[in-house]
Amino acid sequence: MSGVHSVSISGELLLDMHALNNEAAEGNQQITRMVHIVDREGKLHVVNAVSGDMLKHIQAAHFQALAEARGLPLCAGCRVFDANRINLDANLINELPTDNNAAGLDRVIRHCALDDAEGILVTAGKRSLARKSTVEFGWLVGLPEGTRTESYFHVKYDPRSRGEGSGDETGANVGQNIFYRPASSGVYAAVCTVEVSRVGWNDLSRQYAVPDEERTKRARAVLESVSYTFVRPTGAQRNTQNPHILDFRGVVAVSKGPVPAPTVSPLGSSQERPFQDQVAEVAKQLNRTWPGGISVHRFESLAEFTRVMTDLVEAL
């Protein structure tokens, strides 16, 4: 490993006509996810948002694909990308010690790269063995002045209905249906942190459970999967509302010591105080007590972001 401790991303992602994270349906109306936020002046806004759970799911799916392609170990649940993950792996669960959580966590980390990277709570066999994730996502939150959500009319046409509705009382959904789908467009604030140094690290024994070569392979896959999350964000309604990704601009901070890589949300950005400058200034001040501990890499496009992340992967 190259000594990278943590990596943080602060960025503005420009998405058009997406429905990545709807939350409910009322009758024939799909409801998109909206959140309340407070700006720097203390004013309340209601904006469209994509939950951190959705972003984490996207990233984990990319990691699982990389792990399979590169022969990284996966438990029975993670091989089929089941939400229960290692809890489905009966052979491993039966072998976990009941009187030594540190030894049990060692077994979990060695057995599955995805549970190591993404975190897991092992509850099978009446256990409560926790593994904290190495990747943390905030909500993808629309900037109040630059994000809009609208609802659009759709119809499933059935020529047999002759304008009389579905005429179907069986629940088979074979008739004509009218429904409304939301779509959102705008500039979204993104924040993410990757604790690279914790890949393969047992928080209970305070030792690494896998050798350095294996750690490097896993850490590279983690950083690549985070990059892929912004290159191709999966989610709801992508069969007909695949997001238009127009731009991604921001800053990647890299820590090479115990000092944390800082994040500053674009939600607090202004012309006088751009969030990129704030991250750079925080890094400058932190470097006063830990010289060279943090490097800051700006990007003005999705291509530049991908280059920065790929450079980090290659340097590990």
C-alpha positions, -999 to +999 in steps of 0.1 A: +000+000+000+012+036-007+003+049+027-030+064+017-052+067+048-084+081+035-100+097+004-128+122+003-149+135-025-169+168-025-186+176-058-215+190-078-231+164-101-253+176-129-281+151-137-311+156-160-343+136-162-336+110-136-358+091-111-331+073-092-348+072-058-386+072-057-401+065-023-438+056-028-468+054-050-503+068-044-529+054-068-514+060-102-489+086-091-453+077-083-438+099-055-402+110-058-380+115-027-379+150-013-360+163+017-359+194+039-326+212+041-314+245+056-291+268+036-262+290+050-287+318+057-309+295+077-337+294+051-356+261+047-359+244+013-376+213+000-355+196-027-352+163-046-325+139-032-311+105-038-304+087-005-270+076+007-285+040+009-291+041-029-256+054-036-240+027-013-261+000-030-248+012-064-212+013-052-215-022-036-229-036-069-199-023-088-175-037-061-191-071-063-187-072-101-150-062-097-145-088-070-159-116-091-139-105-122-106-104-101-111-135-080-115-117-047-132-139-020-169-136-017-193-153+007-223-173-005-247-144-001-224-118-018-218-141-048-255-137-056-256-101-042-282-110-016-289-083+010-284-108+038-248-115+026-226-134+049-256-144+072-266-168+044-232-186+045-241-214+068-207-231+066-189-200+078-214-191+104-212-225+120-174-222+122-174-187+139-163-188+176-189-177+200-165-166+227-140-145+207-154-117+185-120-106+174-112-140+160-147-142+145-142-108+128-109-121+114-127-150+097-154-127+083-128-103+068-107-130+052-138-149+039-155-120+020-140-089+005-174-073+001-184-077+037-149-064+046-153-032+024-190-025+028-196-035+064-219-061+079-238-071+110-236-108+115-268-118+133-270-155+123-266-180+151-278-155+176-247-134+171-242-096+170-208-092+153-204-058+136-181-048+108-181-010+100-181+000+064-149+015+048-171+036+025-195+064+036-219+083+013-239+113+022-273+120+005-271+133-031-290+166-024-303+190-050-292+226-048-323+246-041-317+272-068-308+246-094-330+215-091-366+208-102-389+179-102-419+174-124-445+147-130-451+133-165-482+116-180-478+080-192-502+055-205-501+018-212-523+016-243-547-013-248-567-011-281-593-034-267-603-009-240-618+017-264-612+044-238-632+026-211-603+021-186-587-012-180-619-033-176-597-058-157-608-068-122-584-097-118-554-077-107-534-090-137-528-054-150-536-064-186-558-035-195-552+002-204-536+022-175-529+059-170-501+067-146-477+096-137-440+093-132-417+120-117-384+131-133-359+154-117-331+176-131-305+197-115-272+202-097-267+178-068-243+181-039-223+149-033-200+140-004-182+107+001-154+093+023-133+061+018-112+049+047-086+031+026-065+022+056-093+002+072-096-023+043-087-056+058-083-040+093-098-058+123-112-030+146-113-054+176-078-070+174-063-037+160-045-057+134-048-065+097-066-098+090-053-101+054-018-097+039-007-065+022-011-078-013-047-088-007-054-055+010-041-036-021-063-056-044-094-049-023-085-012-018-081-007-055-115-023-061-131-001-035-118+031-051-127+019-086-162+011-075-166+046-059-155+061-092-180+039-112-208+050-089-206+085-104-198+073-139-229+050-140-254+056-112-279+028-113-313+030-095-350+031-102-367+036-136-335+034-156-352+013-183-368+045-196-353+073-174-316+066-175-300+097-161-283+122-184-250+129-168-239+164-179-210+173-156-192+166-124-170+191-108-154+193-074-123+181-054-108+149-042-088+151-009-062+124-001-048+118+034-015+100+039-015+101+077-039+100+107-052+134+097-086+130+080-093+140+044-118+169+046-151+173+029-171+205+024-206+202+009-214+222-022-247+231-004-227+257+015-208+270-015-210+306-028-192+328-053-172+343-025-165+309-009-165+281-034-165+247-017-133+237-036-115+266-021-128+257+013-115+221+011-081+234-001-079+259+028-089+232+054-062+210+039-037+238+041-044+244+078-043+207+087-010+204+069+005+229+093+006+202+120+010+172+097+032+185+068+023+169+034-005+149+051-032+160+027-031+165-011-060+182-029-070+173-065-095+195-083-116+182-112-139+202-136-154+173-155-164+136-151-134+127-172-110+146-149-126+130-119-121+095-134-085+104-141-079+115-105-094+083-091-076+061-116-043+078-107-050+070-070-058+033-079-026+029-098-005+045-070-017+021-044 
